[in-house]
Amino acid sequence: MQYTTTQLPRSQIKITVEISVEDLQPDILKAAEGLSSKRPIEGFRPGKAPYDIVKQKYGEFAIYEYAADAAIKRYYPKIIRQLIEEDATREPIGEPAVSVTKLAPGEPLECTIVLSLLPTLALPDYKALAGKVIQEKKPVVVEEAEIRSTVDYIRESRARYSLVDRPAAPGDRLEIDVDIEENGKKIQGASSKNHPIVIGDKKFIPGFEDKLVGMSANETRTFDLSIPKDHEDPAIAGKTVTFTAAVKKIEQRDMPEFSDEFAKTLGPKFTNAADVTQNIRERLRTEKELKERDRMRIRLGETIADNTAGDLPDTLIDWELEKMVKELANGVGNMGMKFDEYLAHVKKSIDDLKKEWRKDAERRVKIALILRLIAEKEKIEPTQEEIQKEIDGFIMSSDMDEDQVKKIDRNKLFEYAKGVSRNEKVFQWLESL
């Protein structure tokens, strides 16, 4: 057996293989045996028919097809081992694309194998780039207005509602029936019964809540509104439609005062309003610090990626796109919606999404490879304790039952947790420069 290699674009390599008649002979004999075993010949036990009988029954070419497949599978691992011995950076990824180019009795077998390789990237001076990016980090400031807004949210969550017999006013909670029409025809799926709405919360279509002010229970009002073009419902987005709102009941909202007594109802660790305020301030600061950290990490990854040269194989990009589709499907499922229904709603296919996401997928792959290379160069590796902590966190957050946990591929989970832990340590190292 002999082979030659040709470098192809986008981190691919073509291996042209020639297997001599002598090297192919053991596979030809086994192929005849295997063929007569899968398709027994009358008068012979499965796999025991003589070669000439098998050739006469099924044809010599059928035997050679079986032999070619077996020979390629036999020699492929040897070829890969030799390639890696010659150049350790030639690390194959994904499945090879094999094409038989010459197959004839009495002639050598010729075939080509196209492989995607883990790409070789030319890293820039990532230390200098990271140092510049870190200078862009914004100071975290918690505004008093943010604290007041959070306090109001807590008060609203503890509000009491009482039925009132008067016209609706801002702050009231209403229960309404809503119909939506366009040019005198009802829009299918746009009606709602017993819909709760708080005037002033601005959680409905802009201007809708204002139209409810002054209405009384059992009153119906019809009015037109222009729907924003970016509205989530494509059936009405960008259109002027007619609403018919019928008020069924009006409730007044009474929110508790933010006092020491109110603070004590929020938990044993709060003895007064100042404790709650301090807790809110600390939580907001932590949230903002994490948000700023994530923003900086995205900037770090993108900046280094933009200055890194190298082609990415389509195999890695396609894997990343599949991963992105699964992430979206899981997110849609967590919202209680079927993925097929979501795709129909946004009027896109999975292929449409992949086309839109391809550049993002390339960037994600490139950044992942860069983090791996930096870890290798700087000898950054997570400890067993860090990896186990990541594994435990994954299982805890996955909401899997005991049987599902037992079925997890432990090797894959370990490699996943190792990668996540390693990336975290690389980012921490870059942030320290």
C-alpha positions, 0 to 999 in steps of 0.5 A: 500500500502506498499513498500521497497527500495533497493539501486542500483549502479550508484545512482539508487534505486529500489522500490518494491511496493505491493498494496493490493486488497482493495487498488486496488479496486477503480482503478478496478472499474474506469478501467472498466468504462474507458475501456467501455468509450474508447471501448463502448459496444452495448446497453450501453452509453460510460462508463456506462456498468456494471462491469460484462458486461465489464468483459465478453466483454473484459476479467478481465485481460484487466480491471486489466491492466488498473487498475494497470496503474492507481494505480501506477500513483496514488501511485507513487507521494505519495511514492516519497514524503515519500522517500524525507521526510525520506531523503531529498537527495533522489531527483529523476531525469528523468522518472521512469522505472516501471515493473509489477511483479504480476498481477492477479484477487483477488491478490495484485498488485506487481511492481518494480520502478527503479529511478535515483537519484541526486547523493550524491558526497563527496566533497574534500577540494575544497578551498585548491585545488582551491588555488593550481590551482590558483598558476598555473595562467600564466601572460598575455603578449602581444608581439609586434609581435602579434600587428604587425601581427594584424596591417598587417591583418588590412592593408590586409583587406584594400588592393587594387588589380590591374590586372597585366601582369607578372608571379605570385609572392608571395603576388599576388592574383590569380584566378584559376581552379583546378582539382584533380586526383588519379591514373589518375581518377578525384576525385569527388567533389574535383574540383574548378572553379574560385578559389581565392588564395593568394600566401603566405597565406598558406590557401591551401594544403601545397606546393600548393601555391609554385607551382603557383609562376612563372605561367602566366595568361592562363597557366596550370601546373600539379604537384603531392603533398602529402596530410597530413593525418589529412586533412579535406577531407577524400577523399584525406587525406594521399594520393599523388594526382595530381593537374592540376591548370589553372591560369585565372588572376593575381592581384597584392596586394597593401597594405596601409602604417600604418600611422596616415592618415590610422588610421583615416580611421578606425573610429572616435576614432582613431586620429593617428597610436598610438591610433590604436596600443594601441587599438590592445594591449588592445583587445589582452590583454583582449582576452588573459585574457579571454582565460587564465581565461577559461583555469584556470576554466577548471583546477579548475573544473577538479581538484576538479572533480578528487578528488570528489567521487561518482557515476553518474546515466546514466540518467544525462550522457545521457542528457548531451550527447544529449545536446552535440549532439545538440551543435554540430548540431547547430555549423554545421548548423551555418557553413551552413552545414546539420548535416546529411551531416556532419555525412556522411562526418566524417563517423560516426553516432550519436551513434558513437559520443556518445560513443566517448564523454561519458567520457567527458559527465561524466566529464561535469555532475560531474563538474556541480553537484560540482558547485551546491554543492559548491554554496549550501555549501557556500550560493552563489546565483545570484541576480535577476538582475544578472539572468535577465542580463543573460536572456537578453544576451541569447535572444540577442545572440540567433538571435530569432525573436519576435514570437520565443521569446514569445514561450520560456518556461520562467520557463526553461529559468529562471532556465537556467539563474540562473544556469549559473549566479550561476556557474559564481559566484562560479568560481569567488569565487574560483578564489578569494581564 
